[in-house]
């Protein structure tokens, strides 16, 4: 389950506290006090057989005696009582419970498992056990034993650690930062990060999501939910336990090279999450995200009255890969007119220690208008020559005036240094929600959080290039080699077997040759590639996230240099180039001195081939190529190790069940004959199909577009088309119908499942000039077949009542029709699968 019944957690009408107490200091007393003082508008039912009333409020002896089933139950009783209480709550009709109790254990035979077993028949959702509780300020709900409650705001904070919850809540109170919710997940017996990411991604009162992660429990669900959430809003994650033993990652040397945390890092990057590494960074990210919306661009202008602080800001910017804005000539000329002649005449803009309010205001106005600047950092050092408070007031006024004219204009960051003066300035900036920091370093990091988030968003929506058409791996040949090795009880493959597999995937390989005559060794074809770079490529089988692709500097010193990066498959060429770019050895692949550049495209393609190999051959566990020689002529593998193990399972598409990100489901490629005898190709949508959509929409009439989108034909922005073409195959499917000769797009049917994988919503659009060929019927049949084979229980859609053709087709396919009670112009159609 994912979001099932979570509305009872975050939007309850009634709350029962089981284990309520009147004794000061007791857990049940603290929680009851928090519930009562937070302003919850619904009913609160204390439950404890030892009291008739607590503080004048009636107390009930047990669950059965409650006047109504509680939407949410909070359990603060000894561990051994929890499974029985969960059963009673389920029987009473409750749908959610927060288990504060600790000591329930884990796994088969534990009290936690018994509680899960008791909850399952009733679809009763559990948060915890070992949870601090949850706070939802919008509902006036504080079902926790935290010492403080956060203000109402638009940040959601999800943490496995209750101590981190209270720490962040304390910080937030001091900084007037509000939250839509704070949730302590505890041991995550049921509700986990994937569930809550799905919930808060759709929650309109939440603008950004913050995560404190110790471990992920369901990686595929987490990756699907995280990628979906990151497309909708910023998601910031801090991961504890970064230095676990790398040797546990896998049995091979490649696995030891990879390391556990590196795989988490790859997962977060692939999901589009912004990762930070310290609580202080999380606070800084919160400060930024609570006050500014993400923006495009990465060029920063620094305005300061102290040259030294400007240098510190620039150093930090360089450390984090940021860019200083190169000010426009017109801006420099205008600054000359308002600043003393000895100003820095460069970025950072040093307006000198005696800078007054007019100097601050005029300089800031010019920087906000500068066409080469994406954001501005304004700083102040205390000085006896000018008032820091007045400078803050002038800066705030300038920002307010700018935002009034351009609400979505450039972001402005501030850093007022000095204890008392800095605190005074932050009180001035606070009402205007202007992010303010205590140091230049913190301010620059705040800027970089937003630029890194924007870069992650770009990575999620960009269009990768098409793979070379001549890359057609011989999947069955490789499968036969691996099956033969497994039948012979082999774990590590021989050089000859590796050569067969590499040949099937067109990976150049110099296999070992054997001879009984030493004098004949010179006759073996020798590898002589002077100037070639030595690289290491591999596949790591992480116990949690499954296969990961490794790239780095190879050779005998690989483990000493430790220049490597990881990415989760499947990879396309864009992601492969990104992986290469994360390493220092990427610089060596360029031309230098007398050496020409290596064929980076061939390296990237080899990484894509390894990714495809992992997708096609689930029995492959670990693979290491070291070295892979790369020069201007291409690549060749000199040494390789490959380990296999039986894998009887397959995912619901027939692919590798250990992939955290679902690969392209090639098994759904079809050739379909239409009613007029025309034969077309139908396959799952791919990212590179973006180029097909403009011509396709040119051949859709405004009326057909209105029937599909319930509005005029949409403007086809890059961002919109990527939503059509870059989908999570674990949750959604879109089948495109293509002309066999020209490859032009004729029609699309898409199916989007709910996070629980129970129901799916369909949508279909056919080129207007191709209607009447039976294409819509064929695509709908394929969508229904897909829904059945992937386990959906129901498919539904909303159809305009005026769309008579669609309603007739749905009726013929077996869909029932229902009147939409909120809109008489819409008919809901659905079919049980």
N, C-alpha and C positions, 0 to 999 in steps of 0.2 A: 504494500500500500504506500501511497505517497500523500496526497492532500486529503484523502478520504477522512471526513469527520473532523478536520482540523478547525473548521469554523466554530466547533464547540470549545476549542482551546482558546482561541483569540477573540471570539465574539460570543461568550456565554451569556445566557440570561440568568442562570442560577449557578452558584458555587457551593459545594459541600466541603467542609474541612473536617476530615476524619482524623481524630486525635487532637481535637481542640482542647485547650487547657486554660485554667484560670491562674495557674502558678507562674509568677514572674520568672523569666529566664528560660522557661520550658519552650521547646520548639513549637508546640501547638499554640502557645500563648503569643509568641513572636509573630507567627504567621497570621493568627487571627487579628492581632493589632494592625498588621500591614493591610490586611483585607478591608478592615473597617475604616481606616483613615485615608485610603487611596481614593475614595469617592465613587466606588462601584455602585451603579444604579440598580443592579438586579438584586435578587434574594441571596443571602448568605446563610447557610445552614451549618452551625457547629454540630459535630457528632462526637459524643463520648458518653458511654453508659455511666460514668462516674459523676455527671453533673445534670441537674434539671435545668439550670440556666447558667450562663456566663455573662457577667456584666449587664444583667437585665435582658439578655437575648436568650430565647428558648434554645436549649441544647437537646438533641435527639439521641436516643440510646444506640441506634444502629441505622444502617442504610434502609432497611425495610420500613422503618417508621417515618421516613421523610415524607413531607406532604406532596412532593413531586419528584420525578427523576432529575437529578442535577445534570446540567449540561457538562460541567467540569467538576471533578472531584480532586481534592488535594489530600494526599495520604501522608500523615506524619505519625506513623505507628511503628512498632518493632517489626523487623524484617519478616519474621515468621508469620505475621498476620496478613501480609500483603496479598498472596495468592487468593486467600479466602475472601478478602475485601473486594478484589477485582471481580471475582465471580459474582458476588452479591451486587456490585454495581452494574455488571452486565445484565443480570436478571432483572434489575430495577429499571433498565432502559437508559442508563448513562452511556455517553459516547466518548468520553475522554477523561484521563486521569493523569495527574502529576505526582510521581512517586518521589517524595523527599527522602524516604528511608534508605539507609545504606546497608551494606552487608548481605545483599541478595545473591552474590556470586554471579557466575557466568556459565553458559553452556548447558549441555544435557544434565539433568538431575539437580540443577540449581533452583533456588527460589525464583530467580529472574525468569527462568524458562517456564516454571510453573505459572507465574503471573501472565506470561505471554500466552500460554495454552488456555488459561482461563479467559483471557480477553478475546481470543480469536473468534469464537462463535458469535460474538456480539459486535464485531468490528470496532471494539473499543480501543481507542488509541492511547498509548502510554508514552509519557515523557519521563525519562529517568530509567531505572532508579538512581539513587545517589545524586539527586538534582537539588540545586539551590531553589528551584522554582522558576516562575516566569513573571514578567511585568509587561503589561500592555497599557501604557498611559492613556491612549485614546479611549479605552473602555473604563478608565479609572480602576484598573485591575492590578493589584500587587499580590500575587499568590506565591510569595517567596519569604525567605527569612533573611533577606538583605537588610543592612542597617540603614539604607537610604533608597528612595525611589527616584527615578529619573524624571525630568520634565517631559512634557509631550513634545514630540518632534517627528522627523521623517527618516531616522536611521534605525535599522534593525540590527541588533547585535546578538549573534548566536555563538555560544561557547560551550565546550565540554567541561570547562573548569568553572566551578562556582566562585572560587577566589578571584579569578580574572573578571567575572561579572561584577563583583562588589568593587573591585579596583576601578574598573571603567565607570561604574555608576558614581563613585566618589569623585572621579575626575570630571565627569560630565556635569555634576551639580555645581562644582566650582567654576566651570567654564560656560554654564548656561547652555549646554548642548542637550537637545532633546532627542527622544527615541520613540519610534512607533512600537517597538517591543524589545525586550531583553529576555533571552531564553537560555537557561542552563540545561543542556542536554544530558549531562551526567553520563551514565554508562550506555546510553543509546540502545536499550533492548528493543525498542520499536522505532519511534520517531528519530530520524537521523538528519544529517545535513542536507541530503537530497530532498527529503520531504519538505523541510523548512525553506530551502532555496526555491522550490516550486511555489510554495505558499506566498512568500514575500516578493517573488518576481511578479506575481499577479496583483499584489496588494497596492492599491493606488495611493495609500497613505505612507508608503515607504519609498524613499528616493534612492537610498543606497543601503547595501548589506555588508556588515562586517562579520568576519568569522575568526574565532580562535579554535584551531584544529590541533588535536593531538594524534588522531588516527581517523582514517576514512574506513567505513565498514562495507559499503556496497559501491564499489568503484564505478560500475557502469551506470547505475542510477545517479551517482554523484556527478559524473561527467555530463550526462544528459541534462540534469537540472542546472548545473553550473553554467554550461554553455548557453542554455536558454535564458537564465537570469542575467548573465553578463551582456547579452544582446539588448536587454531591456534597461539595465541600470548598473552603476558601478558596484562591483563586488571586491572587497578588500579582505585578504586572508593573511593571518599570521600562523605559522606552523611551528609547534614546539617539537623538541626531540630531533634536531637536525643532524646530530652526530652519532646516530646508531651505527652498529658494526656493519660495514659495507659488505663483509664476506657473506652475510646472511641473504643478500639480494639474489644470489644465484650460485650455481656450482662452478661456473667457469671463471677464468681470469677476467673475461669481459665484464661479468657481473660484479666482480670485486672492483674493477675500474669504475663502474657506474656509481655505486653507492645508493643507499635507500633515499636520502633526501633529494638527490638529483632526479629521481623518478617523480617524486611529489612535485618538484619544481617544474618538470616537463608537463605534468598533468595540469597544474595551475595555469601555466602559460598557454597550453592548448585550449583550455576552457575560457581564456580571456580574462582571468582574474588578476588583480593587482596584488602582488605579494610584498609584505613588509616583514622585518625580521626582529623587531623589538617592540615592546609595549609603547615606548615613547614614540616610535614611528606610527603605531596604530593611532595614538592620540593625535599626532600631527595630521595623519590622513583624515581622521574624523573631523578635526578642525577645518580642514580644507573642504571636504565633501559636504559638510553641514552648511557651508556658506556659499559655495560656488558650484555652478553646473559645469560638467565637462565641456571642453572647447577644443577646436581644431587649431593646430599650430604648436610650435615648440621654441619660438624665439623670444627671449626675455630681455627687457630693458631694465636696468637697475639704476634707481635714483636715490642718492644718498648725500648727507652733509658731512660724511667722514670717509676719506679715501681708503683707510684701512678696512673698514667694514665692507666697502665695495669689493676690495680684493678678496676678502673671505668669502663673499657671496659668489664671486667668479670661480674661485677654487672649488667650492662645493658643486657649482654647476658643472664644471669640467669633470669632477669625480663621478658624477652621476650621468654623464653623457649628454648633458644639456647644451643648448646653443645660446650664445649672446646675439642679440639683434644687431645687425649692421645698420645704424640709423641712416635714414634717407638724407641726402644733401640738403633738401629744403628744411628738414627738421633741425639739422646742425646750424644752418644759417639763422633760423628763428630762435634757437637757443642762444646764439651769440648776442641777439638783441635784448635778451632778458636776464642774462647772467654776467657776472664779472668777467673781465678779460682773461683771468687766470683759471677759469674753470677747465675741467679735464678735456673738453672737446672730443670726447669719445664715450663709449659705453663700457664701464659704468659711468653715469653722469654724476660727477662730484660737484655739487653746488656750493661747497665750502661750509666751514663751521659756523659762519655768521648768517646762514640762510634764514631769511624771515618768511612770513606766511605767503607773501606775494611771490617770492622766488619758488617756493614749493608748488603753489597753485599754478603758476604760469608754466613751469617745467612739466608738471604732470599733464596739463592740458595738451601740450605739444606731443608728449610721448603717446598719449592715448590716440592722437590723430596720426601718428607715424605709420605709414603703410608697411614698413618692414618689421613692425613689432607686434607680437601676438599677445603678450602679457607684460605687466609692469610690476616690479617690486619697489616699494617706497620704504626707505629706511631713515632712521634718525638716531643720532648719538647725542646724549645730553651735553649741553654747552652753556657756558655763562653768557655767551654772546647773543643767544636767541632762545625763545621759549619753546620747549618740546611740546607742551600742551597746545599752544597756539598753532604750531606746525601740524599737529594731529587734527585739530579742528579744521584748518584750511584744507588738509588732505581729504578729510571726510566730506567736506562740502563739495570739493571738486569731483569726487567719486559719485556722490549723490546726484549732482547735476548731470554728469555723463550718463549715469544709468537711467535717468529720467528720459533722456533723449534716445538712448540705445540700450534697452533692457537686456539684450543678449550680446552686448558689446564685450570688449576685452576684459578679462579678469584682472583685478588689482590685489596684490598681496602687500602686507605691511609688516615691518619689524621695528618696533620702538625699543631701543636698548635702555638698560638701566632699571634698577628695581622699582623705585617709587614712580619715576617718570614713565616707565614702560607700562606699569599697571594703570596709571592714570589715562594713558593714551588708549589702552585696550577698552576702558570703560566708554571712551568716546566712539570707538569703532564698533562696539558690540551692538548697539541698536540698529545699525545699518547692515549688520551681518557681514562686515568686512573681515576677512581672515587676518588675524594678527598674531605674530610670533615673537618669542623672546630673544631669538638669535637669528643672524643672517642664514646660518646653516639650516635651521628649522624652516625658515621661509622658503628657501630654495627647494628643500625636500618637498614642501607642500606643492610648489609649482610642478615638480617632477612627477608627483603622484598623478596629477591630472594629465600630464603629457603622456605618461606611460599608459594610463587608462585609455586615452584616445588612440595610442598606437595599438593597444590590444584590440580595440574595436575595429580599427582598420584591418588588422590581421584576420578578424572573424568574417569580414565582408568582402575581402578582395578576391579577385578572380584569378585562379591559377591557370597557367598555360596548359594546353593539351599535351598529353604524352605523345611521343613519336608513334606514328601509326605502325611502324615495323616492330614495335615491342609486343610480341605475342608469345608469352611464356608457354612452354610445354608442361602444363600443370600435371598431366597424367604421368609423364616420364619421371618427373621428380617424385611424384607420389609413389610410383612403383619402386624407385630406389630406396626410399625411406621405409616402405612396407617390407621390403626384402631384408633390410638391416634389422628392423624390429623382429621379424620372424626368426632371424638368427640370434636374437637376444643381445644385439649390439646396442651400446649406448653412445659411444663416440664413433663417428664414421671414418672410414679410411680416406686417404687422399684421392683414390680413384672414385669413390662414391661421392665425395664432395665435388669432384670435377664434373660428374654426371649431372648433379643438381645445378651447379653453376652454369653449365652448358644449357640446361633447360631454361634458365632465366637470363641467358645472354650476358653473363658476368665473366669477363676475360680472366683466365686463371692459368698459372703455370704450375701444373701438378707435378708432384715428385716423380722422377724416373729412376728405375732400378736397372742395374747392369752387373754382370758377373766379371766383366773385364775392366779393370781400372783404366786401361789405356783408351777405352772407348768413351770415357766421360766427356772428352772434348767434342765428341760428335753430337751430343745432346744439344738441341737448340738452346743457346745461352741468352739470358736476359741482361742486356746492357743498356741502361737508361740513365746516362749521366745527367745530373741536375734534377732528377725526379724527386718529388717530395714524398716522404714516407708518412702514410696515414693509417689510422686504425678505424675500421668500420665493424659494426657488429649488431647482434640482436641479443637483448638481455631479457630473461624471463623473470619479471618481478612478481613476487608472490601475491601482491595485491592488485596492481594495475596491469599485469600480464606483460605481453611483449612490448619492449621499448627499443628504439633504434639509437645506436651510439655512433658518434663521430668524434675524431680528435687526432692529435699528433701521434703517429705510430713509431715503430722501430723499437729497439731494445730499451730505450729510456722512457717509454710511454707512461709507466707507473710512477716515475720520478718527476717528470714534467707536469703530469696531471692536467693536461690541456684537453678537455673533453666536454661534450654536451650531449644531452639526450632529448629525444622527442617521441611522443606516442604515435604509433601508426594508426590509421593509414596516412602516408605522406604523398603529397603531390610535389611538383618541382619547386613551387614557391616555398612550401614548408621545408623542403630539403635544403634550399639555399639559406633559409632562416637558421636552420640547424648548423650549417657550416659557419655562418656569420657569428655565431655565439662563441666561437673559439679564437684563440690567438693565431693558430696555424692558418686560419683563413687569409691572413696577411701574406703568408709565405706562398700562397697559391697565385698571388699577383706577380707581375714581372718585376724583377729587381736586378740591378747591375747588368750583367750580360745574359742573365737567364730569362727566357721568355715566360709568359704566364702559363700556368698549367690549365688544362681543360677542365674548368670548374663545372661546366655543364655535364661532363661525363661523370664527375664525382657525384653531383646531385642526382643524376639518373641512376647511378649504382645504389644510392640510398633508397630511391623510390623502388628499385627492383628488390632490395632486401625487405622493404615494407610489404611488397606484394607477396614475396615468398612467405613471410610470416602469416599473411592473411590466408593464403592457399593451403599451407601445410601446418595445421595446428600441432602436429607431433614434433615439430622443430622447437627445441627448448632454448638452446644457446648457440650463438654463432659468432666467431671472431675472425676477421680478416686483418692480419698484421704481418707484414706491411701490405698496404695497397699503394702501389707506385702511381703517381700522377704527374704527368708533364704535358707539354703542348700536343703530344700525339694521342693522349687519352689516358686510360687507366689499365692496370693489370694487377691481379692479386698474386702475391708470391707465397704467402702462407695462410692457412685457414684451419680452424677447428670447428667442429659441428657436433652438437649433442642432440639426441632425439629421445623421446619417451612416448609411450602409448597415450592416446587421447581419444577415448570413445565418444566424447560429447561433441555436439555441434550447437551453434546458436540457432535461433528460430529461423534464420535465413540460410542455415546450412554451413555457416562459416566458422571462424575461430571463436570459440566461446570465451576465450580469455582476453579478447580485445576490450579495452576500456572505452574506446571510441569506435562505433560501428563502421566497418568498411563498406565500400560500395558493393551493393548486393547484385553482382553480375548474373546470379542465377535467375533473376527476373527479367532478363532480356528476352524478347519475343519477336517473332515475325507473324503478323496478323493479316488475314485476308478479309477485306471489307465486303459489304453486301453487293457492291458493283464489280467485285472481282479484283479490285486494286489491292496489292500487297504492300504493307508498310512495316517499318521497324518501330517497335515499342520497347522502351527501356526506362530504368530509373533515371531521374534527372541528375545531371552532373554540373559542377560549378562552371565549367567552360561553356555551358549552354546559354550563358548570359548573352552572348552575341546573337542568338537566334530570336530573342524576345522582341526587339524593336520591329523587325519586319513582320513578325507574327501579329503584334498588336495593330500594325498598320492595316492588316486584313481582318480586323474585328470591328464591326459597325458600332457606333455609339449606343444603339439600342441593345445589342448583344452584350456590350460591356456593362450597361446599366442592369440588365438581368442578372449578370454574374456578380457585380460588386455592389449592387443596390445604390449606385451613385454614378456620376459621369465617369468616362474613361480616365483612369488614373494617369498622372504624369510618371513616366518610366525613369525614375532616378536610379543611379547605380545602387543605392542602398535598398530600394524597393525590389529591384530584380534579384539582388543577392538573397533576399528573403525567399524568393521563389526558387532559386537554384542551389543554394547552400543549405541543406536541411540535415537534421539529425536522423539518420536512417533507423535509429533505435526507437524513435517516436513518431516519425512521419514518413510518408512516401509520396512521391510525385512521379507519375509515369508520363513521359513525353512521347508523342507519336510523330515520327519523322519520315519524310519522303525518302524512299530508298535511293533515288538517283541524285537528288540535290542536297539531301540532308536538312531541308527546311522544316521548321516546326509547324505541324498541322493542328495539334491539340494537346491539352494537358488535363489530367485528372489528378487531384491530390487528396490525400487522406491524412488527417492529423489526429492521433490518438490522445486521449486524456492521460495525465501522468500515471494513472493507475493501470493503463493498458486495457481498459474495459470497453470504452466506447470511442468511436472515431467519427469525426465530421468530414464529409466529403465536399469537394468543389470541383467543377469541371468547366472548361472553356474550349470551344472549337472555333477554328477560323470560319468566319461567316460565309466565305465563298466555297467552303467544302462541306457544308451541312447537307444532310440527305444521303450520305454515303454509308451510314451505319457506324461512323467513327465514334460518336458519343456512346452508343450502345456497347460497342466493343471495349471502350475504356472503362465504362461503369462495371461491366462484367469482370474485367481484370481487377478493379479495385475491390469488388466483393470477394473475389477469389483470394486476393492478398489478405483481406481482413480475416477470412476464415482460417487461412493457413498460419497466420501470426497470432491467433488466439483472441481477436476482438469478439465481444459478445453482441455488439450493436453498432450499426452505422447510421448516421442521421445527417440531415442537411436542412437548411432554411431556404425556401423557394418563394419568390414573389408570386402572388396569386395570378398575376397576368402572364406568367411564364407557362403557358398551357402545354407547350411541347415537353418541357422538363417534367411537368406533373404527369403527363401521359406515359412518358418513359419510366418514371419511378413506379407508377402503378403496374405497368407491365412487368417490371423487375421484382415486384412483390413488396414494395414499400407501403407502409400504412401512412395515412395522411391525417394531421391534426391541426385544428385551428389555433393560431397563436393568440392567446388571450390578451396580450399587450398590444399587438399590432394586427388588425384584421387584414392587412394587405400581405401578410406572410403566412405561409403554410409550412409547418414542420413535418418532414417526411422521415421515416425511420424503418429499419428492417432488422429483425433479430437473426443473428447468424448461428 
